[in-house]
Amino acid sequence: MDKVRRPGADKAFTYWEPVLKEWGVGLSETEFWDYWFNAEKVSDVMINFAKDLKERDIRVFLLSNNFKERADYYGHYPWIHDVIDKTYFSWQTDLVKPDIEAWKLVLEENGLKPEECLYFDDQQKNLDASMEIGIKSFMFTNDEDLQKIVTEHLQ
């Protein structure tokens, strides 16, 4: 994952293909991505919440340690362009969380102050890094908790 999340990485499947062969898993590249990506479920609750935030002129950014193929897959979701102001994928920025520079890039490019932002993640090391620069950060547990936290901070 360290290599594939960086700019200039080879096609991601080239990193997984030898392991799949070693395990006797005979999936083609297309079958592999279909299996992996189709297992993800979109949360209509979060999409609608993000739309609501957007209607209230609240900006939403996506900061993700991800590789090109997965980011391309996300780009096929029609809603992502409607609700996300800008995406920051590590394969494009060469900044992999928990590198503090990843958050600094988002702040600087968008004229944001850390104390004006809320950040959610499912990994404590990423929360710790974002808090180091003054961003209010929360462990993502579920859609309802995220909505509650954001709503409380908007009041």
C-alpha positions, 0 to 999 in steps of 0.5 A: 500500500505504501507504493501504490498510494504514491504518484507514479506507482505502477498499476495497482493490480501489479502489486496484488497479482503475485500474492493472488497467484501465490494464494491460488486465487485466479481472478483477473484484474477486472474481477479483482476490482469488481470483487473489492470495490463492489463490496463497498456500500454507499451511505445514502444518509451521508450523501444526503447529509453532505448535500444538506451541508453544501446547501448551507454553504458548508464545504466538504473535503475528502482527504484519503490515502488511496490509489488511482484505481480506487479514486477513479472508481469513486469518481464514477459516483455521480453524487461525489461531484455534487457534495464534495468540494475537492478530493485529496488523494494521496496518489495525487498529492504524494502526502499519506496520512498521518503526514501533517502536510496532508492536512496543511495542504487542504487548509492552505489551498482552501483558505481555512483555519484549523479551528474552523474545521472538523475532521473524521477518521477511523484511525487514531493515528490520523486523528492525532496528526490532525489535532497536532495542527489544531483541527477538531477531530473525531473518531468515525463510528457511524453515520448518526454520530457524525451527523450529531457531532457536525450539527452540534458544532454548527450551532 
